[in-house]
Amino acid sequence: MTVEKANRAQFAKTNLLVVGDVMLDRYWFGDSDRISPEAPVPVVQVSKVDERLGGAANVARNVAALGANTTILGVVGDDEAGNRIGELLRQSGVNSQLEIDPKVPTTVKLRVIARQQQLIRLDFEEAPSQTALEQKLARFERALDTVNVLVLSDYGKGALGQVAAMIECARAQNKVILVDPKGEDYEKYRGATVITPNRSELRQVVGRWADEDDLTKRAQELRRSLGIQALLLTRSEEGMSLFTDEGVSHVRAQAREVFDVSGAGDTVIATLAVALAAQWPLDRAMALANRAGGIVVGKLGTATVTSEELQ
């Protein structure tokens, strides 16, 4: 079987726009060797703090890591976390077009880790204001002119409230549209080129399948009903399945140690999008995305895969 390899020179000629829920992933690492006298909980002596881009920002970071020209649209608060996201995007080589919403805080996920175990995750989030969303939509219409592929990263935090209008606008300009979906209502993604649900996300919409034939029937019915060219199902240890008008094809998972699956879907859709922007056929793009997903799960937290790692 041919191993697909990234072509950085080819990828450097592509222009992609990522839109979606932007967030900051914070990690507090420390040691814990006693229980609090105030409550039966461990006391963690924090010794290290790490901050990484999350959500749509991690997708954009992954696109840029492959060498593509990347612009991101999203909403952050007028606060320290929002400023930090801007800094990290610039360091990653992403053209940041974030809308600042003074009415809400930046979405932050804080994880406390001791002895290589996550003890707790704290989420700080509020849906963006209508004003910020309208301003973001105006930015979107301007930014769309300069790209050939659009990635919509939906984490259900509210930044894609106008996703149907965005898809309609992008379709009118013949853009390739990829969606990482969320929730039970996929009608809002009607007309996208590719959607990339994982197993649990697809089950939310089509229900549990009895076997592979039943899965194919349900996935194809959903895809056709929404006028979507391809449905790429990510299946963890079972690899990936691609459903199109031509039928269904599978790639097996890359055998390697799984350390952390957070952000793996971001890496997969980013790699798929860059390959499609370089005009690769879907089956080759899927094979490369599968390789990238197999590499990134061996890294801690939200991470990237570079073109050099995909040689």
Residue pairs with C-beta under 8 A, 6 or more apart in sequence:
2 287
3 291
4 284
4 287
4 288
4 291
4 310
5 288
5 310
5 311
6 66
6 67
6 288
6 307
6 308
6 310
6 311
7 278
7 307
8 66
8 67
8 307
8 308
9 67
10 278
11 66
11 67
11 68
11 274
11 277
11 278
11 307
12 67
12 68
12 69
13 278
14 68
14 69
14 148
14 149
14 274
14 277
14 278
15 68
15 69
15 71
15 146
15 147
15 148
15 149
15 277
16 63
16 68
16 69
16 70
16 71
16 147
16 148
16 149
16 150
16 151
16 273
16 274
16 277
17 71
17 72
17 73
17 140
17 143
17 144
17 146
17 147
17 149
17 150
17 151
18 56
18 59
18 60
18 63
18 70
18 71
18 72
18 73
18 151
18 153
19 56
19 72
19 73
19 74
19 136
19 140
19 150
19 151
19 152
19 153
19 159
19 160
19 166
20 55
20 56
20 59
20 74
20 151
20 152
20 153
20 154
20 155
20 159
20 160
20 180
21 55
21 56
21 74
21 107
21 153
21 154
21 155
21 156
21 157
21 158
21 159
21 160
22 53
22 54
22 55
22 56
22 57
22 72
22 74
22 75
22 76
22 85
22 98
22 106
22 107
22 159
23 53
23 54
23 55
23 57
23 85
23 106
23 107
23 108
23 109
23 125
23 155
23 157
24 51
24 52
24 53
24 54
24 57
24 81
24 84
24 85
24 88
24 106
24 107
24 108
24 109
25 51
25 52
25 53
25 54
25 58
25 108
25 109
25 111
25 262
25 301
25 302
26 49
26 50
26 51
26 108
26 109
26 110
26 111
27 49
27 50
27 51
27 52
27 110
27 111
27 113
27 301
28 44
28 46
28 48
28 49
28 110
28 111
28 112
28 113
29 46
29 47
29 48
29 49
29 50
29 113
29 114
30 44
30 45
30 46
30 47
30 48
30 112
30 113
30 114
31 44
31 45
31 47
31 114
31 115
32 42
32 43
32 44
32 45
32 114
32 115
32 119
34 42
34 43
35 41
35 42
35 43
36 42
36 43
42 114
42 119
44 112
44 114
44 119
46 112
50 301
51 84
51 88
52 58
52 88
52 301
52 302
52 303
53 60
53 61
53 85
53 88
53 89
53 92
53 302
54 107
54 109
54 263
54 302
55 74
55 107
55 153
55 155
55 157
55 266
56 72
56 74
56 151
56 153
56 155
56 159
57 72
57 74
57 85
57 88
57 89
57 94
58 263
58 266
58 302
59 151
59 153
59 180
59 266
59 269
59 270
60 70
60 71
60 72
60 89
60 92
60 94
60 270
61 88
61 89
61 92
61 94
61 304
62 266
62 267
62 270
62 271
62 304
62 305
63 70
63 94
63 151
63 270
63 273
63 274
64 70
64 92
64 93
64 94
65 92
65 270
65 304
65 305
65 306
65 307
66 270
66 271
66 274
66 305
66 306
66 307
66 310
67 274
67 307
68 274
68 277
69 95
70 93
70 94
70 95
71 94
71 95
71 97
71 143
71 146
71 147
72 89
72 94
72 95
72 96
72 97
72 98
73 97
73 98
73 99
73 136
73 139
73 140
73 143
74 98
74 99
74 136
74 159
75 98
75 99
75 100
75 101
75 104
75 128
75 132
75 133
75 136
75 159
76 82
76 85
76 86
76 98
76 99
76 100
76 101
76 106
76 107
77 100
77 101
77 102
77 104
77 105
77 106
78 100
78 101
78 102
79 105
79 106
81 105
81 106
81 108
81 124
82 98
82 100
82 106
85 98
85 106
86 96
86 98
89 96
89 98
90 96
97 139
97 143
99 128
99 132
99 135
99 136
99 139
100 132
101 128
101 129
101 131
101 132
103 129
103 131
103 132
104 126
104 127
104 128
104 129
104 132
105 124
105 125
105 126
106 124
107 123
107 124
107 125
107 126
107 157
108 123
108 124
108 125
109 121
109 122
109 123
109 124
110 121
110 122
110 123
110 124
111 118
111 120
111 121
111 122
112 118
112 119
112 120
112 121
112 122
113 119
125 157
127 157
127 158
127 161
128 136
128 158
128 159
128 161
133 158
133 159
133 161
133 162
136 159
137 162
137 165
137 166
140 166
140 169
141 169
144 150
144 169
144 170
144 173
144 175
145 173
147 175
148 175
148 176
148 277
149 175
149 176
149 177
149 178
149 273
149 274
149 276
149 277
150 166
150 170
150 175
150 176
150 177
150 178
151 178
151 179
151 180
151 269
151 270
151 273
152 160
152 163
152 166
152 167
152 177
152 178
152 179
152 180
152 189
152 192
153 160
153 180
153 266
153 269
154 160
154 163
154 179
154 180
154 181
154 182
154 183
155 182
156 182
156 183
160 166
163 179
163 188
163 189
164 188
164 189
164 190
167 177
167 179
167 189
167 190
167 191
167 192
168 191
170 177
171 177
171 191
176 193
176 194
176 273
176 276
176 277
177 191
177 192
177 193
177 194
178 192
178 193
178 194
178 195
178 196
178 269
178 272
178 273
178 276
179 189
179 192
179 194
179 195
179 196
180 195
180 196
180 197
180 265
180 266
180 269
181 189
181 195
181 196
181 197
181 201
182 201
183 204
184 204
184 205
186 195
186 205
186 222
186 226
187 226
189 195
189 226
189 228
190 226
190 227
190 228
191 226
191 227
191 228
192 226
192 228
193 228
193 229
193 230
193 276
194 228
194 229
194 230
194 231
194 232
194 272
194 276
194 282
195 223
195 226
195 228
195 230
195 231
195 232
196 231
196 232
196 233
196 234
196 265
196 268
196 269
196 272
197 205
197 231
197 233
197 234
198 233
198 234
198 235
198 236
198 265
199 233
199 234
199 235
199 236
202 219
202 222
202 233
203 209
205 222
206 218
206 219
206 221
206 222
207 218
209 215
209 218
215 233
215 241
216 243
216 248
219 231
219 233
219 241
219 243
219 248
220 231
220 243
220 248
222 231
223 230
223 231
223 243
223 244
229 244
229 245
230 242
230 243
230 244
230 282
231 242
231 243
231 244
232 240
232 241
232 242
232 243
232 268
232 272
232 286
232 289
233 240
233 241
233 242
233 243
234 240
234 264
234 265
234 268
234 293
235 241
235 253
236 253
236 261
237 253
238 252
238 253
239 250
239 251
239 252
239 253
239 290
240 250
240 251
240 268
240 286
240 289
240 290
240 293
241 248
241 249
241 250
242 248
242 249
242 250
242 282
242 283
242 286
244 282
249 283
249 286
251 286
251 287
251 290
253 290
253 294
254 290
254 291
254 293
254 294
254 295
255 294
256 294
256 295
256 297
256 298
257 298
258 297
258 298
259 297
259 298
259 299
259 300
260 297
260 299
260 300
260 301
261 297
262 301
262 302
263 296
263 301
263 302
263 303
264 293
264 296
264 297
266 302
267 289
267 292
267 293
267 296
267 303
267 304
267 305
268 289
268 290
268 292
268 293
269 289
270 292
271 285
271 288
271 289
271 292
271 293
271 305
271 310
272 285
272 286
272 288
272 289
275 284
275 285
275 288
275 289
276 282
276 285
280 288
288 310
291 310
292 305
292 309
292 310
295 305
295 309
295 310
296 303
296 304
296 305
